Amino acid sequence: MTHTARLTPAPAADRPNWFFPTRPGTAAYRMFLTGTIWMLIGMTYGLLMALYMAHPQVWAYIPLDLQQFLVWGKMRELHVQLVLWYWLSMGSVAGMYFIVPRLCRAPLWSERLAHASVWLWNIAGITTWITISLGMSRGREYAETILPVDVLLLGALLCATLNLVNTVRYRRERPLYVSLWYSLSAVIALPIVIIIGKGLWLNPLNNPYTGIYDNVTNWFFGHNILGMWYTPVGIGLAYFLIPKITKRPIYSHWLSLVGFWTLIFVYPPVGGHHSVTSALPYWLQTEAIMFSIFLFIPVFAAVWNLYKSVQPNTQMLAQDPALAFVVFGLTCYLLTSVQGSIMALRTLNIYEHFSQFTVGHAMLAMGAGFSAIVLAAGYYLIPRVTGHPIYSKALAWWHLALFGLGWVVLLLFLQTAGLVQSANWRVGGQDWMDSTVWPTQPLMWPVAGGGVLIITSHLIYLYNIVRTVYDRSWVPQHAPDPASLPGPTARDPAPAPGSPPAFPPATATD
Amino acid sequence: MLKRVFDGIEGNTGLLVALSLLIFSMAILTTVVLPYFATNHYQPTALAVQYTAQQQRGRQLYAQSGCWECHSQNVRLPESSIGTIHQAGDIGAVSHPGDYVYQNPTFFGQHRRGPDLMHVATRWPSEEWMMIHFLNPERLNPGTWMPSFGYLSEENLDALSAYLMTLK
């Protein structure tokens, strides 16, 4: 007679909630990976656009029913919206979900709320994709999305804002590192920018602004999502990544403060430089141009500070792909900022505005600059969240090489095409097709080629990351360095001293 | 002294956020609030149109089909005599704030992959030309970037033409 039959069954272990896991870091990780999928979708639209501009006749082979979803205007709206709001924003928020708890020496205020923001963000992305494909657009650049998307996106964003602000409020590290300043200002300013810029408080269903005031608010929105969101988050991430990777403090704390305060003072009023020499009030244009030139101060302060922080460890640029990505991104940020400030001047703006030069400028900032910084954050955070070392450093180098080469080729030819258009337009007297369309079409083939390189690099990257995440080969060899793992929480308390380490985690990837 | 002030700010999250918002609100004041009062008094010019239902529908289609992504409606001062669509200077008169009074949204545009349409009705060849150009622009301008809008119904294309006719 055994006692076995009388034993009550052991209580079933709580099944982890797959939709809203609580393991620290999982939200950052999921936000980043889903953002990567959106990046590939958005960039595929970009590639289609480049092919279209190189040889528009190919569209005749697409069935008419399908063509309506691949009309140039809709493709561009989708490309811009998906890449900005669903790749770069999600990547940036993922970066903040990772760095803010570390800089605060505290867990994220609520991992579940962070997961709610991941779900909302992705649902908003799908909604954007469907609504814009069907032609539901507000007809305002960068602010095309309609109310359901705005509600979902603001919901996701406010979840992130609440979470990050509370993480900072309940921090254990009293001094606020400069990355936290940037992150906080970004998550607080963006909802304000969206609500004012779209006039959601006046009329959520329709655009409440008429006449040229519509253009004023449109570019308050359009430029401040760059200046008050992507720039501070990207610079904040760079301020975190460079000292962490090189294991040296930043060059100058004082300079980082100068960079921060001048950025939030100088960046917000520059929206009017999108409509220079138009019917906008002259003083408003001048104000925008003036502040665009002032932008040299925060840009040079931040970039100089970060370059000088890398300088003692320049050799690491050839050793760590993540660091190389950050520095590539910073260089693109420097180039695009110098370009942008000068492009705002009336003399040059009259010349180059409306051409493909402006398109290249925007892509240099978002696609090459801040995307590279966010990708570096991904290379930094994924091994630390999952506990798996990067699958292949060689593939990471290939990613950087093809990404960098792709951007150089793409931008060189796209901006050259813009200059050709500008020069021909300036002369006048030629038919539109002769002056601006035909001469630039051959230049669009290399642009598409650059796009192929960039997308190839991201496919390599995705393969590398998927292999990293699902890699189990490391398990018997080495456990990750505990110091590099997320801190303890109430739900996942630190093991008592002396107890055996609990690695590997039961579900390392959730 | 300055260092003490900065250390005080750095240790106080609330103060930091409040100061940032204060600085940000200065931009809101000068680029959102003041322009509202500076731009709400324009008298409509002869070009400003109070749209009929059909024209309004055409405007909506203009926004939804993404026409405004490639066609600006913004003639700038320096190009008034040189800007060329077909003949020198036929881009039209310089845009005036009063032209846009009834427009919501305005289609200033940031790009010109196609020509400016601020005064497209003044160089309007014919209704038939326009229809062919909507349905198969390639036939009229080989190599053009303008896509075919053949997926729009005839009624919608009429509305679009009716709207474009208001751009004199």
Interface residues (C-beta under 8 A of the other chain):
Chain A: Y52 M53 P56 Q57 W59 A60 L64 D65 Q67 Q68 V71 W72 G73 K74 R76 E77 G135 M136 S137 R138 G139 R140 E141 V168 R169 R174 P175 L176 W181 L184 S185 I188 A189 I192 I196 N206 N207 Y209 T210 G211 I212 Y213 D214 N215 V216 T217 N218 F220 M228 L257 W261 I264 F265 Y267 P268 P269 G271 G272 H274 S275 T277 S278 A279 L280 P281 W283 L284 E287 A288 I350 H353 F354 S355 Q356 T358 V359 Q421 W425 R426 V427 G428 G429 Q430 D431 W432 M433 S435 T436 V437 W438 Q441
Chain B: F6 E10 G11 T13 L16 V17 S20 L21 I23 F24 M26 A27 I28 T30 T31 V32 P35 Y36 A38 T39 N40 Y42 Y62 A63 Q64 S65 G66 C67 W68 E69 C70 S72 N74 R76 L77 P78 E79 I82 G83 T84 I85 H86 A88 G89 S95 H96 P97 D99 Y100 V101 Y102 Q103 N104 P105 T106 F107 F108 G109 Q110 H111 R112 R113 G114 P115 E138 N141 G143 T144 W145 P147 S148 F149 G150 Y151
